Amino acid sequence: MGTVNYSDPKTDTSVKIFDRFYGYEVNVPVDAYDAVLSYFQSVFGTGEAAGNFTVTLFRVAELSGTPVLTVLQQIQGQTGPDLTASLSYYINATRSNSTLLGINVATQPNFYVAHNIRN
């Protein structure tokens, strides 16, 4: 007998995604966790954002096979757009190609094309 993919209308689909996201478990050294968490707490304004990026950095390190403190050293000292670009690069390594993160950069239209457009 076949099965039917039934989605419970009482459960929001975003809840399912977040439940799978936060269900990630891995054993890490306490000193590495404290170093990563304290760095993100110094960068971000909320503890929740710092915790989320801490977990994400451990995922990136595990999937890339790079020690987490090495990844942390590569992003430390960056501010603003540089930090955003670096974090996007690392986080995109763990995501599907259909859900990649981008950097908000204003695109410059081709001068000749823009010149020929009339209002």
LODO-800107 format. One record per residue: residue in one letter; x, y, z of N, C-alpha, C in turn. Coordinates in pm, 1 decimal, m for minus. Example, Ala and Ser with C-alpha at 12.3 -4.5 7.8 and 13.67 -1.06 7.14 Angstrom:
+------+----------+----------+----------+----------+----------+----------+----------+----------+----------+
: type :      n.x :      n.y :      n.z :     ca.x :     ca.y :     ca.z :      c.x :      c.y :      c.z :
+------+----------+----------+----------+----------+----------+----------+----------+----------+----------+
:    a :   1319.0 :   m569.0 :    780.0 :   1230.0 :   m450.0 :    780.0 :   1320.0 :   m330.0 :    780.0 :
:    s :   1285.0 :   m225.0 :    708.0 :   1367.0 :   m106.0 :    714.0 :   1290.0 :      3.0 :    787.0 :
+------+----------+----------+----------+----------+----------+----------+----------+----------+----------+
end
This chain:
+------+----------+----------+----------+----------+----------+----------+----------+----------+----------+
: type :      n.x :      n.y :      n.z :     ca.x :     ca.y :     ca.z :      c.x :      c.y :      c.z :
+------+----------+----------+----------+----------+----------+----------+----------+----------+----------+
:    m :     84.5 :   m117.2 :      0.0 :      0.0 :      0.0 :      0.0 :     88.9 :    123.2 :      0.0 :
:    g :     56.8 :    221.8 :    m82.4 :    134.0 :    344.9 :    m92.1 :    108.9 :    437.9 :     24.6 :
:    t :    192.2 :    536.2 :     36.0 :    175.1 :    636.3 :    141.1 :    139.6 :    768.9 :     77.4 :
:    v :     78.6 :    853.8 :    153.4 :     40.0 :    985.8 :    107.1 :    116.6 :   1087.5 :    189.6 :
:    n :    175.3 :   1186.4 :    121.1 :    243.8 :   1294.0 :    191.4 :    139.4 :   1392.1 :    242.0 :
:    y :    103.0 :   1377.4 :    367.3 :      0.5 :   1461.6 :    427.1 :     68.2 :   1565.3 :    515.2 :
:    s :     39.8 :   1691.2 :    489.6 :     93.5 :   1799.3 :    570.4 :    m14.0 :   1842.6 :    669.0 :
:    d :     18.4 :   1839.4 :    795.8 :    m75.7 :   1878.2 :    899.6 :    m99.0 :   2029.2 :    892.1 :
:    p :   m220.3 :   2074.6 :    863.0 :   m245.0 :   2218.1 :    849.7 :   m228.7 :   2294.4 :    981.2 :
:    k :   m226.0 :   2223.2 :   1093.4 :   m211.1 :   2289.4 :   1223.1 :    m65.7 :   2322.1 :   1253.5 :
:    t :     26.9 :   2265.2 :   1175.4 :    169.0 :   2287.6 :   1198.3 :    225.2 :   2371.7 :   1084.0 :
:    d :    282.7 :   2482.6 :   1118.1 :    342.0 :   2570.9 :   1018.9 :    465.5 :   2503.8 :    958.8 :
:    t :    485.1 :   2515.2 :    827.6 :    599.8 :   2449.8 :    764.2 :    732.2 :   2508.8 :    810.6 :
:    s :    733.2 :   2635.3 :    848.9 :    857.9 :   2693.0 :    898.3 :    898.0 :   2631.5 :   1031.4 :
:    v :    802.1 :   2590.5 :   1110.7 :    832.4 :   2524.9 :   1237.5 :    904.0 :   2393.0 :   1211.9 :
:    k :    859.3 :   2319.8 :   1111.2 :    924.6 :   2194.0 :   1078.2 :   1069.5 :   2216.9 :   1038.0 :
:    i :   1093.8 :   2319.3 :    959.6 :   1229.7 :   2349.2 :    915.0 :   1316.6 :   2388.0 :   1033.2 :
:    f :   1265.4 :   2475.0 :   1119.1 :   1344.4 :   2517.0 :   1233.0 :   1366.7 :   2403.6 :   1331.9 :
:    d :   1270.5 :   2316.7 :   1345.6 :   1290.0 :   2202.7 :   1434.7 :   1403.7 :   2115.4 :   1384.1 :
:    r :   1410.6 :   2094.3 :   1253.3 :   1521.7 :   2016.7 :   1198.5 :   1652.5 :   2092.8 :   1212.4 :
:    f :   1648.8 :   2224.3 :   1194.5 :   1769.7 :   2305.2 :   1205.6 :   1827.7 :   2299.7 :   1346.2 :
:    y :   1742.1 :   2318.4 :   1445.9 :   1791.1 :   2320.9 :   1582.4 :   1809.1 :   2181.9 :   1641.5 :
:    g :   1772.2 :   2077.2 :   1568.7 :   1792.8 :   1940.8 :   1614.4 :   1935.4 :   1892.6 :   1594.4 :
:    y :   2021.5 :   1977.5 :   1541.2 :   2162.1 :   1944.7 :   1516.0 :   2235.9 :   1923.8 :   1647.8 :
:    e :   2304.8 :   1812.0 :   1658.9 :   2381.2 :   1784.1 :   1780.9 :   2521.3 :   1739.3 :   1744.3 :
:    v :   2617.9 :   1789.8 :   1815.5 :   2757.1 :   1749.7 :   1797.4 :   2831.0 :   1779.0 :   1928.6 :
:    n :   2925.2 :   1695.0 :   1961.7 :   3006.7 :   1717.8 :   2080.8 :   3128.2 :   1800.7 :   2042.2 :
:    v :   3145.1 :   1911.7 :   2111.1 :   3257.0 :   2001.2 :   2082.2 :   3331.6 :   2031.4 :   2211.1 :
:    p :   3460.7 :   2066.3 :   2200.3 :   3535.2 :   2105.8 :   2320.5 :   3478.4 :   2234.0 :   2380.3 :
:    v :   3473.0 :   2238.3 :   2511.5 :   3413.9 :   2352.9 :   2581.1 :   3490.6 :   2480.5 :   2550.8 :
:    d :   3623.3 :   2474.0 :   2547.8 :   3701.9 :   2595.6 :   2523.5 :   3677.6 :   2651.2 :   2383.1 :
:    a :   3661.2 :   2564.1 :   2284.1 :   3632.5 :   2609.8 :   2147.6 :   3494.5 :   2672.9 :   2142.1 :
:    y :   3396.6 :   2610.0 :   2206.0 :   3260.7 :   2665.3 :   2207.4 :   3259.2 :   2802.0 :   2274.3 :
:    d :   3326.9 :   2814.3 :   2388.4 :   3330.0 :   2942.3 :   2459.6 :   3398.1 :   3051.3 :   2377.3 :
:    a :   3505.0 :   3014.6 :   2305.0 :   3576.2 :   3112.6 :   2222.4 :   3487.9 :   3163.1 :   2109.0 :
:    v :   3419.1 :   3071.9 :   2041.5 :   3332.9 :   3111.1 :   1929.7 :   3213.7 :   3192.1 :   1980.7 :
:    l :   3149.3 :   3143.1 :   2085.7 :   3033.2 :   3213.5 :   2140.5 :   3070.1 :   3352.8 :   2189.9 :
:    s :   3181.1 :   3367.0 :   2260.1 :   3218.2 :   3499.1 :   2312.0 :   3252.4 :   3594.7 :   2198.0 :
:    y :   3311.2 :   3543.8 :   2088.9 :   3338.1 :   3630.6 :   1974.7 :   3207.0 :   3683.0 :   1915.0 :
:    f :   3112.1 :   3592.4 :   1891.5 :   2985.5 :   3635.5 :   1832.2 :   2905.0 :   3722.9 :   1927.0 :
:    q :   2917.6 :   3703.2 :   2057.6 :   2850.1 :   3791.7 :   2152.8 :   2908.3 :   3932.5 :   2146.4 :
:    s :   3037.6 :   3943.3 :   2116.5 :   3099.0 :   4075.9 :   2105.0 :   3060.7 :   4145.1 :   1974.8 :
:    v :   3022.7 :   4066.8 :   1873.8 :   2988.8 :   4123.0 :   1742.7 :   2840.4 :   4156.1 :   1731.4 :
:    f :   2755.1 :   4064.4 :   1779.0 :   2610.2 :   4080.9 :   1764.6 :   2549.7 :   4137.0 :   1891.4 :
:    g :   2435.1 :   4201.6 :   1874.6 :   2369.1 :   4265.9 :   1987.6 :   2289.3 :   4171.8 :   2075.0 :
:    t :   2248.1 :   4055.6 :   2023.1 :   2163.7 :   3966.3 :   2102.4 :   2233.2 :   3832.7 :   2124.6 :
:    g :   2199.4 :   3771.9 :   2234.8 :   2253.7 :   3639.9 :   2265.0 :   2200.9 :   3533.6 :   2171.1 :
:    e :   2077.7 :   3551.8 :   2123.2 :   2018.6 :   3454.2 :   2031.9 :   2093.9 :   3451.8 :   1898.9 :
:    a :   2127.0 :   3569.0 :   1846.4 :   2202.9 :   3575.5 :   1720.8 :   2341.5 :   3514.9 :   1740.4 :
:    a :   2404.5 :   3545.0 :   1852.4 :   2537.3 :   3489.1 :   1880.1 :   2531.6 :   3336.8 :   1889.3 :
:    g :   2429.4 :   3283.7 :   1954.5 :   2414.5 :   3138.1 :   1965.6 :   2389.4 :   3072.8 :   1831.8 :
:    n :   2305.6 :   3136.5 :   1747.4 :   2276.3 :   3081.1 :   1615.3 :   2400.7 :   3077.7 :   1527.3 :
:    f :   2478.3 :   3185.6 :   1528.4 :   2599.1 :   3187.6 :   1447.4 :   2706.6 :   3095.5 :   1503.1 :
:    t :   2707.0 :   3073.7 :   1633.1 :   2801.2 :   2978.3 :   1692.2 :   2773.3 :   2838.0 :   1640.5 :
:    v :   2646.2 :   2797.6 :   1644.4 :   2608.3 :   2664.8 :   1593.8 :   2640.8 :   2653.6 :   1445.5 :
:    t :   2612.4 :   2758.6 :   1371.1 :   2638.4 :   2757.8 :   1227.5 :   2786.6 :   2744.3 :   1198.3 :
:    l :   2870.8 :   2812.6 :   1274.7 :   3015.4 :   2802.8 :   1251.3 :   3066.0 :   2661.9 :   1280.7 :
:    f :   3010.1 :   2596.4 :   1382.2 :   3048.8 :   2457.9 :   1410.1 :   3003.0 :   2364.8 :   1297.6 :
:    r :   2885.5 :   2391.7 :   1240.8 :   2839.4 :   2311.3 :   1126.1 :   2932.2 :   2329.6 :   1007.0 :
:    v :   2969.3 :   2454.1 :    979.2 :   3058.1 :   2483.6 :    867.0 :   3192.0 :   2413.7 :    887.5 :
:    a :   3244.5 :   2421.3 :   1007.7 :   3373.7 :   2358.1 :   1036.5 :   3366.1 :   2206.8 :   1019.6 :
:    e :   3256.9 :   2147.9 :   1067.1 :   3242.0 :   2002.9 :   1056.3 :   3228.9 :   1959.6 :    910.2 :
:    l :   3147.6 :   2030.6 :    833.1 :   3126.5 :   1993.0 :    693.1 :   3249.1 :   2018.0 :    606.6 :
:    s :   3326.8 :   2120.3 :    638.7 :   3445.7 :   2150.6 :    559.2 :   3568.8 :   2073.7 :    606.2 :
:    g :   3560.8 :   2015.2 :    724.8 :   3675.7 :   1941.6 :    777.6 :   3785.0 :   2032.9 :    831.2 :
:    t :   3749.3 :   2157.8 :    855.9 :   3843.1 :   2257.4 :    907.3 :   3817.1 :   2277.5 :   1056.2 :
:    p :   3922.0 :   2285.0 :   1138.1 :   3899.0 :   2312.0 :   1280.4 :   3824.8 :   2445.0 :   1299.3 :
:    v :   3730.7 :   2445.7 :   1392.1 :   3645.6 :   2563.4 :   1411.5 :   3726.3 :   2687.0 :   1449.8 :
:    l :   3833.5 :   2669.6 :   1525.4 :   3913.7 :   2785.4 :   1565.1 :   3989.1 :   2844.5 :   1445.9 :
:    t :   4020.5 :   2761.5 :   1346.5 :   4082.5 :   2811.3 :   1223.5 :   3983.9 :   2897.1 :   1145.7 :
:    v :   3860.4 :   2850.0 :   1136.3 :   3756.3 :   2927.7 :   1068.4 :   3731.7 :   3057.8 :   1144.3 :
:    l :   3729.9 :   3049.9 :   1276.1 :   3708.3 :   3169.0 :   1358.0 :   3820.3 :   3270.6 :   1336.1 :
:    q :   3943.6 :   3225.5 :   1328.8 :   4056.7 :   3316.7 :   1306.4 :   4045.9 :   3387.4 :   1171.7 :
:    q :   3988.3 :   3319.5 :   1074.1 :   3975.6 :   3379.0 :    941.7 :   3873.2 :   3491.9 :    938.2 :
:    i :   3774.6 :   3488.9 :   1027.3 :   3673.1 :   3594.9 :   1025.7 :   3693.6 :   3699.1 :   1135.3 :
:    q :   3779.3 :   3672.6 :   1232.0 :   3800.1 :   3768.9 :   1340.1 :   3864.7 :   3895.8 :   1286.6 :
:    g :   3825.6 :   4007.1 :   1341.8 :   3881.7 :   4135.3 :   1302.9 :   3810.1 :   4200.0 :   1186.3 :
:    q :   3718.5 :   4129.1 :   1122.8 :   3643.2 :   4186.6 :   1011.8 :   3523.3 :   4262.0 :   1066.8 :
:    t :   3485.6 :   4364.6 :    997.0 :   3369.0 :   4441.4 :   1038.4 :   3278.3 :   4466.4 :    919.4 :
:    g :   3155.0 :   4498.0 :    945.8 :   3058.8 :   4538.7 :    845.4 :   3047.9 :   4447.0 :    726.0 :
:    p :   3063.7 :   4502.5 :    606.1 :   3045.3 :   4425.4 :    482.8 :   3142.3 :   4308.6 :    467.5 :
:    d :   3265.3 :   4324.7 :    516.6 :   3362.5 :   4215.3 :    507.3 :   3318.3 :   4094.9 :    589.0 :
:    l :   3268.4 :   4120.2 :    709.0 :   3220.1 :   4010.9 :    793.9 :   3096.7 :   3946.2 :    731.5 :
:    t :   3007.7 :   4026.9 :    676.9 :   2888.7 :   3973.7 :    610.9 :   2927.0 :   3885.3 :    493.5 :
:    a :   3020.9 :   3930.3 :    413.0 :   3064.6 :   3852.5 :    296.4 :   3129.0 :   3721.7 :    339.4 :
:    s :   3213.1 :   3726.3 :    441.4 :   3279.7 :   3604.2 :    488.7 :   3179.5 :   3504.7 :    545.8 :
:    l :   3088.4 :   3552.7 :    629.4 :   2989.1 :   3463.3 :    688.3 :   2897.3 :   3405.7 :    580.5 :
:    s :   2860.0 :   3486.1 :    482.4 :   2777.5 :   3435.4 :    372.8 :   2850.8 :   3326.0 :    297.1 :
:    y :   2978.0 :   3345.4 :    272.4 :   3058.9 :   3246.1 :    201.4 :   3059.9 :   3114.1 :    277.6 :
:    y :   3087.0 :   3120.1 :    407.1 :   3094.4 :   2997.9 :    487.4 :   2958.1 :   2930.9 :    503.7 :
:    i :   2854.9 :   3011.1 :    528.2 :   2721.4 :   2953.9 :    547.4 :   2669.8 :   2892.6 :    417.3 :
:    n :   2701.0 :   2954.7 :    303.8 :   2658.1 :   2899.6 :    175.1 :   2719.1 :   2762.2 :    149.1 :
:    a :   2830.9 :   2732.8 :    211.5 :   2893.9 :   2601.8 :    194.3 :   2807.3 :   2490.3 :    253.3 :
:    t :   2716.3 :   2526.0 :    342.9 :   2632.5 :   2424.9 :    408.0 :   2490.8 :   2422.4 :    353.7 :
:    r :   2459.8 :   2507.1 :    256.3 :   2322.5 :   2521.6 :    208.7 :   2305.0 :   2463.1 :     70.2 :
:    s :   2180.5 :   2444.2 :     34.0 :   2144.8 :   2402.5 :   m100.9 :   2168.9 :   2519.3 :   m196.3 :
:    n :   2202.5 :   2489.5 :   m320.9 :   2225.7 :   2596.1 :   m418.8 :   2100.6 :   2679.9 :   m444.4 :
:    s :   1983.7 :   2627.7 :   m413.4 :   1861.5 :   2703.9 :   m435.6 :   1830.3 :   2800.4 :   m322.0 :
:    t :   1907.8 :   2795.9 :   m214.0 :   1881.7 :   2883.6 :    m99.8 :   2007.3 :   2957.8 :    m56.1 :
:    l :   2091.7 :   2994.0 :   m147.7 :   2215.9 :   3061.9 :   m112.6 :   2189.2 :   3203.8 :    m63.0 :
:    l :   2275.3 :   3248.9 :     26.7 :   2266.1 :   3384.2 :     79.7 :   2346.6 :   3477.4 :     m9.6 :
:    g :   2303.1 :   3601.0 :    m21.1 :   2374.6 :   3697.9 :   m102.3 :   2416.4 :   3816.6 :    m19.7 :
:    i :   2485.5 :   3904.0 :    m84.5 :   2531.2 :   4025.9 :    m20.1 :   2458.7 :   4141.1 :    m87.2 :
:    n :   2405.8 :   4230.9 :     m8.6 :   2328.3 :   4341.3 :    m62.9 :   2421.7 :   4445.6 :   m124.5 :
:    v :   2441.7 :   4434.8 :   m254.9 :   2524.5 :   4529.4 :   m327.7 :   2440.1 :   4586.7 :   m440.3 :
:    a :   2438.2 :   4716.8 :   m449.3 :   2361.2 :   4780.0 :   m556.2 :   2426.1 :   4748.3 :   m690.2 :
:    t :   2344.7 :   4701.1 :   m785.2 :   2397.0 :   4669.4 :   m916.6 :   2403.4 :   4795.3 :  m1001.6 :
:    q :   2508.4 :   4806.6 :  m1078.4 :   2526.3 :   4919.7 :  m1166.6 :   2479.1 :   4880.9 :  m1306.4 :
:    p :   2379.9 :   4950.9 :  m1360.6 :   2334.1 :   4916.9 :  m1495.4 :   2440.3 :   4955.6 :  m1598.5 :
:    n :   2438.1 :   4889.6 :  m1710.0 :   2525.9 :   4922.4 :  m1820.1 :   2494.5 :   5065.2 :  m1863.7 :
:    f :   2595.4 :   5148.6 :  m1877.5 :   2576.6 :   5290.1 :  m1908.3 :   2501.1 :   5308.9 :  m2039.1 :
:    y :   2539.0 :   5233.8 :  m2141.5 :   2478.4 :   5253.4 :  m2273.2 :   2332.9 :   5206.9 :  m2276.0 :
:    v :   2303.3 :   5099.8 :  m2203.5 :   2165.1 :   5053.6 :  m2197.2 :   2081.3 :   5152.3 :  m2118.0 :
:    a :   2129.7 :   5197.4 :  m2005.3 :   2056.5 :   5292.4 :  m1922.1 :   2037.3 :   5425.1 :  m1995.0 :
:    h :   2133.7 :   5464.9 :  m2076.4 :   2125.9 :   5590.7 :  m2149.9 :   2014.8 :   5586.8 :  m2254.2 :
:    n :   1988.0 :   5469.2 :  m2310.8 :   1889.8 :   5455.9 :  m2417.2 :   1747.0 :   5435.1 :  m2368.7 :
:    i :   1725.8 :   5420.1 :  m2240.8 :   1592.1 :   5399.0 :  m2186.5 :   1528.0 :   5532.9 :  m2159.3 :
:    r :   1408.1 :   5549.3 :  m2212.3 :   1333.9 :   5674.4 :  m2192.2 :   1224.0 :   5652.4 :  m2089.3 :
:    n :   1198.5 :   5751.9 :  m2010.5 :   1092.8 :   5743.1 :  m1909.3 :    957.4 :   5752.9 :  m1971.1 :
+------+----------+----------+----------+----------+----------+----------+----------+----------+----------+
end
